[in-house]
Amino acid sequence: MTESSDYLPALVYSGAQVAELDRRFVEAFAVDGFSLMQRAARAAFDELAFNWPMPGRMVVFCGAGHNGGDGFLLARHALDAGWQVSLQLVAARERLTGNVAKALAVFEEAGGKAEAFVDQAMTGDVIVDAMLGTGLDRDVDGDVASAIDRINTARSRGTGVFAVDIPSGIDATTGQVRGLAVNAHATATFIGLKMGLLTGAGPAHCGALSFDDLDAPDELFEGQAYLARRIDHRALRHVLPPRERAAHKGDHGHVLCMGGNRGMGGAIRLCAEAALRTGAGRVSVACHADHAGAMSQARPELMCLAMTDDQSPAGLIDTASVIALGPGLGMNDAADDSWGEPLWQAAMDADLPIVVDADALNRLAASDHRRTQWILTPHPGEAARLLNCTVGDIERDRVTAVQAIAKRYNAIVVLKGAGTLIATAEDLWLCTQGNPGMAVGGMGDLLTGVIASLLAQGLSCAEAAVFGVYLHALAGDSAAEQYGERGLMPSDLFDSLRAHANPVRR
């Protein structure tokens, strides 16, 4: 049945890599291709029946490839279960060959009727999308585009939509919408997790995601290429063990948060408090004099230094373990940049690990600074500035974008968004937690503080980035579960951050 992301597989693949797993399953493990198609259809129908348990009227859209074959056999199961099935062929019948043609024959021998697609309004309780699989490499057009439009229109009027393996129109590797894509309520996918279902536009189009390995042996996956690793809770428990009873604040690092220019004190306070809530031993704030006093009164645990235009943060840097740079720092193209520029330069010159976010990323994009021991945390707009391209370019291929930034800046890079990606020197990581309620100003400031806190506590740059993203997303999900996504504020995450930063005790 439908899996929560905690129980999805750890490895994530490109569309081509999953196609290779499929091929290898059949050829190297002597599994009959039609038998594999039958397994996929059974798994898909079971998931459909879990989501829509009462038989009614079903419309199944099938293409000419293996995805269509899965759809024909699913329709056969639906007939047996008492559904009234209308099957629409979105391909010429003569294009159906081999196991796909065999699957259609099984459906028709059971009394089903396949009709050529007609571009007209569809009615039913559930629509099944089995038109396009993982091999899509161009924008959809023709009858497929018309069918997708009809499916999405029916969905907007209350019809359930179920996708087999991947919603038609979604790129299996990037999550890009290829012109037009099915917007499903639920998707059943097989063999290997496709990256396109989990990042970019993919999560919004696949709905509730279930996975079935179709009884693939472990040996199928050994030594095979994969695209990314999913972050999971088992690994989190290893990097954040319970603290030693004799621990003191010096053991847990000193985070220096630099930012909070005039009128932007809230950003650096969110960053600093997130660092405290996730376990940093000490947190200092170098901010504009307008905010230091009020911040110290509101949160006395923070050590706030009022920075004037001619004051250096060198003394704080000398005692810090990690710098969190950027929230509320201000832009370098402002009319008067005399406040933010010295902080930026001092941080860049410091021999400390740095987490770079927000306005500091925009300054970086306009500079030639390069260094080691740093983590960049751009959203798509900031990523586009770092690569001198458009946001559309970033969103069309988030995997390539995050890896390109990491290479250009010799950094660990967190590309925020639906399906946040983390590029490290060794691997690409994917976070499947988080929710749309977190798309609000200030959430990124929190993430900067969380990552800096983990760095200060002794995690490597790669570990701090990976598990900082994960903690932040878990906290967002916990807060949304309690009160809902709409209206979620960054400060609502503080209690959940503390709870999830102590994973062994939960």
N, C-alpha and C positions, 0 to 999 in steps of 0.2 A: 504494500500500500504506500501512500504518499510518505516520503521520507522527509524529516526535518534535515536541515543542512548539517547537523551534527553527525548524521549517519550516512551521508553521501561519501563516496570513495575519496581517498586523499589525493589521487593523481588526476590531472585534468589534461585533455588532449586537444589538438587541432582537428579540424575536419579530416585532413589527409591522414593523420595518425590513427584516427578511429577507423577510417576505411582500410588501413593496413591491418589493424587488429581483426576486422571482419574477414579480410582475405586470409589472414593467417589461421583464424579459427577454423575456416572451412578446409584449407589446404594442409596445414601442418597437424591438425588434430582430428582429421578425418570426420568432420561433422558435415552432414549433408546440408547443402544450402537451403533446400526447402524445409528441412527440419528446423533450421535456425529461424527461418521466416515464421514458422508455426509457433516457435517459442516466443518470438517478439509479439506476435498477434495475441497470444494468450495472455502475456504479461500486460499488454496495453488494454485489452478488454477488461481484465480484472481491475485495473486502475480506474478505468472509465466507470465500471459498475460500482466501485467504491465511492466515487464522487456523485454518480447519478444512479442510485440503487433501484429506482422504479422504472421498469421498461416503458417506453413510450414511442415517439416518432424520432427516428435517427436518419440524418442525411450524411453520407460518407463521400468525400471528394477524394478520388484516387488518380495519381499520375501513372506514368509508364515505367517507373523504376522500382527498385526494391521497396521503397517506401509505399508505393501503391500496392505492391504485393502484400505487405503487412496490413494495409487497409482492407483489401479483399477478404483476407482471412479473419480480421476483426469483425467485419460485417457478417461473416458466416457464424461466428460465435454469438453475435447479436440476434440473428434469426433464431438460433437455438434457445436463447434466453427470453424470447417473446417480444423483441423489438420489431416495430414496423420500419423496415429499412429501405431507403431510397439511395441507390448508389450512382454517383455522377462520375463519368469518365472524363477527366480533363486532359485527354490525350487520344489520338486516333487508335482505335482498337488494333490495327495492324502493327503498331509499334510495340505491342506487348509480346514478349518472347520468354522462353525458358521458364524459370520458376514463377515469374510474374504472371505469365499466361496460365500456368498451372493453378495458381492461386485464384484467379478469376474463374476458372472452370469449376473449382471446388465450391465457390460461392453460388454459381449458377446451377450446379447440380443439386444444391440444397433448396432450390426454388427461388433464389434471388434473381433480380433483374438489374442489369447494368445499362444505363442510358447515357448517351452523349451529353456533355454539359451544355445547358442552355442558359444564357445570361438573363436570368430573371430572379425575382425575389424568392428566397428560400424560407420555408417554415418548418419547424420541428422543435423537439425538446432539446436535442443535442446534435451538433454538427461535428463530424470527425474530419480533421485535416490530415490526409495522407498523400499529399501531392508531390512535395519536394523533400529530399533527404539532405545529407551532409555535403553533397557535391556541388551545391549552388555556387557559381563563380561569376554571375552577371546579374543585372537587374531583371526582375520578373517582367513579363509582358504578355500580350495576347490573352488567351483564355485563362491562364493561371492568374494573371493580374485581375481579371474580371471576377474570377471565383473568389479570390482573397477579398476583394471589395464586397462581394455579396455576403461572405462569411462574417466580416466585421460589421456590416450593417445589421445582420440578424442578431449578432451579439449585443449590439446597442439597444435592441428591442427585447432583450431578455433571454435569448437562446443560449444554452451552454455551448462552449467550444472546447474541443479536446484535440490536442495535436499529438501525432504519432512520431516519436523520436525528436523532432524539432519543428517549430512552427514554420510553415512555408514562407520564404522570403527573408529569413534570418540567416546571416552568414555563420556557419558552424564554428569558425575560428575566431572571428572578431566581434560578433554580436551586432554587426552593422545591419540595418534594414536595407535590403537590396531593392530599393524603389518602393515596395509595398510589402507588408508582412502580416500574417495572421496574428490576431491578438487573442490568445487562448486563455481559458480559465485554468487549464491544467495540461501538463505535458508529461508523457512517459518516454523516457530515453533509455538506451540500451548499450551494453558492452563497455563503453568508455564515456566518461563525462566530457561533453563538448564545451570548450571555453566560451563559445558564442552564446550558450544558454545562461552564462553566469556573469557576464560583464557587458558593458555598453547597453544597447537596447534590449538585449536578450532577456534579462530577468522580467522586464515589464511585459514582454510578449509571451513568455512561456507559462506564466502563472505558477500554480503549485507544481513543483517538479518532483517526479518519482524516478527511481533508477532501478534497473534490473540487469544483472550481468549475464542473464540467459544461461546460467550454469557454466560459465566459462571457467576453466581451470586456472589456478594461480600461475601456472607455467606460461600461459598465454601472454601475460604482462611482463614477465621477467626479461630484462635487458631491452625492452622496447622503449623507443623515444616517447617522451611526454612533453607537454608545454609548460605546465605549472603545477605547484603543490597547493592544496587547500590548507588553510590554517585550521587546526582543530584543538579541542580542549585538552586532549591527552598531552600534547606538547607543552601547553601552557603550564600545566601542573609541574613539569620538570624545570622550567626556567624560573618559576616563582615558588620555591619551597617555603615552608614555615621558617620564621626567623629564629636565630639562636637566642636562647634565653639571656645571654650576657651581652647582647648587641647594644650599641649606643648610636647616637645620631650620626657620628662620624663615619660609621660603617655604611651608611645609606646615601652618601653623596650630597653635594651642594649644587643645586640648580640655580643658575643666574638667568632670569628672564629679562630680556632687553627689548623695550618697545613702549607703547603707551604715550605717544606724542599728544600734544594738546588736543582735547576733544575725543581721544581714543583710549582712555584709561581702562575701559571695560574689557577690551581685547586682551591686554596683558594681565589683568587680574584673573580672567578665566584661565589663561595659560598657567599662571602661577598656582592657582588653587587646585587645578587638575594635577599638577606635579606633587603637591602636598597629599592629595587624596589617594594617589597611587604609590606613595611610600617614600618619597625623597626625604632625606634626613633634615635638610635645610633648604629653604627657597628664598632667594633674594630677588628684588625687582628694581631695575634701573629704569625709571619712568620720568615723564615730565613733572616739573614741580607742581603743576596744577592738580595732580592726582595723588601724589605720594602721601600727604597727610590723611586724606579721606580714606585711602586704601588701607593704611595702617590701622585706622580706627575701626573700619568695617571688618578687617581680617587681620587681627594683631599677630597671628602666626607668621605673616609675611614680613620680611625685613625690606623696607622700601627706602630707596635712595632717590631724593629729588634731584634730577639731573638738570643743570643749567646749560646754556649754549656753550660755555667754555669749560665745562667740567668733564674730566675723563673718568671712565668706569674702570680704570686700570686696577685700583685697589680691590674692587669686587672680583675682577677677572682672576687676580692672583690667588684668591681663596676658593674659586669655584671649581667644580668637577666637570660641568657641562654648561653650555650656553644654549638657551632657547631664544632665537632671534627672529623678530619680524612682526608679531601681532601688534598692530597699532603703531608701527614704526614711522609711517609716513612715506610718501613717494619722493623719489629723488628729482622729479621734475617740478616740485612745488616751488612757489615763488621764493620762499625762504626755507632753505634746507639746512640751516645752520645747526638745528637740533639733532636731526636724525642721522646726518652723514657721519659725525664723529663716532656714534655708537656702531654704525655699520662697519666703519674702517677698523675700529678697535676689535670687534668680533672677528673680522676676517684675518687680522694679524695675530690673534690669540692662538696659542698652541693647545687648544682644547677641542674635544668633540663638539659639534654644533648641529642643532636642528634648525633648519632654515624654512621659514613659512611666510606667507602673506606679502607684505610690502618688501621684505628682504629678498624674496624671490624676484620681484619686479626690478629691484636694484641689481640683482645678479644678472638678469637678462640684459641689462644695459651696460654690464661691466665685463672685464676679462679675467675676473678672479677664478682661480682653480686651486684646490687644496685637497687634502685627504681627511678622513675621519669626519665626514659630514653626511647629514640626511636631509634631502630636499622633499618637501611635502606639497606639491602643487595640485590645485584643482585644474580642470581642463583649460581654463582661460590663462592661468599662469604657465601651464605646460606649453601652450601655444606660443607665449612670449619667449620662453626658454629655447624653443626650437625654431622661432621666427616663422611660424606657420599659422594656420587658422584653427579655431576650435573645432570646426568640421573635420579638419585633417586629423586632429587628435582622436575624436570620437569614432572616426571610420576605422581606426586600428589602434586601440589603446595599448595592445601588447607591444607593437613596434614602437609606439611613442614612448612608453616608460623605459624601454630598453635603450632607446636613442638618447634620452636625457641622462640615464645612468652612464652611458659611454662618454657622452660629451663632457660631463662634469666630473667624471670619476667619483661618483657618489652612489649611496643607497638612495633609491627614489621611491616615494609613495605617490602614486597617481590616484587621487581621490575620485569618488563617484560610485555609481551602482556597480558592485563588483570591484572594489578597490584592489589595485595591483601594486605589489612591492617588488622592485627589481634589486636583487643583491648580486654580489660578484659570482655567487655559485648557482643561484636559482631564481626563478620567478615564482612569487607567492600570490595567492588569490584569497581574498576575504569574502565569504558568502553571507556573513551576518550584516546587520545594519538595516535601516528602513527609510522610507521617504520622509518621515518626520524629521530626520536629521539634516535635511536640506534647508538649513536656516543659518543666518549669520552667527558666528561665534563658535560653531562646532569644530572648525578647523583649529581655532585657538586652543581649544581643549585638547585636541589630538597632539598638538605640538608639546604641550605640557606633559602629557602622558608619556610620549616617546622620550623626552628629555629626562623624566623621572626614572624610567627603566635604564637608560644609559648611566645615570648617576649611581644606580644601585648595582652596577657591575655587568650588565648585559652588553654584548657586542653591539655595534651599530646595526648589523643585520637583525639580530634578535630583538633589539629595542624597537626597530621599525615594524617588524612582522607582528610582534605580540602587543605593541602599542596600538596598532591598527585594530587588532582583534579585541583587546580590552575595551577600547572606545566603542566599537560596534556592538559588543555584548551589552555594555551599559546602555547604549541607545535603545536596544531591543527590550531590555528590562524596563526602562522608563516608559516606553511606548506601550508595552503590555499592561502596565498599571493604569495609564490614563488615556491612551490613544496616541496616534501619530500627530494629528493636527493640533497645533499649539505647543508642541514640544520645544522646550528651551534648553540651551546648553547647560545651564545651572541645574536643571532637573536630573542630570546624569551623575552628580557628585556622589550621592549615596551608593548608586550602583557601581560606579568606578571603584569605590573602596571595597565593596563586596566582591567584585570579580577580580580584584588585585590580590585576593586571598583565596585562590581556587581550591586549595586542599581542605579548607575548613567548611566549604559549602557542601 
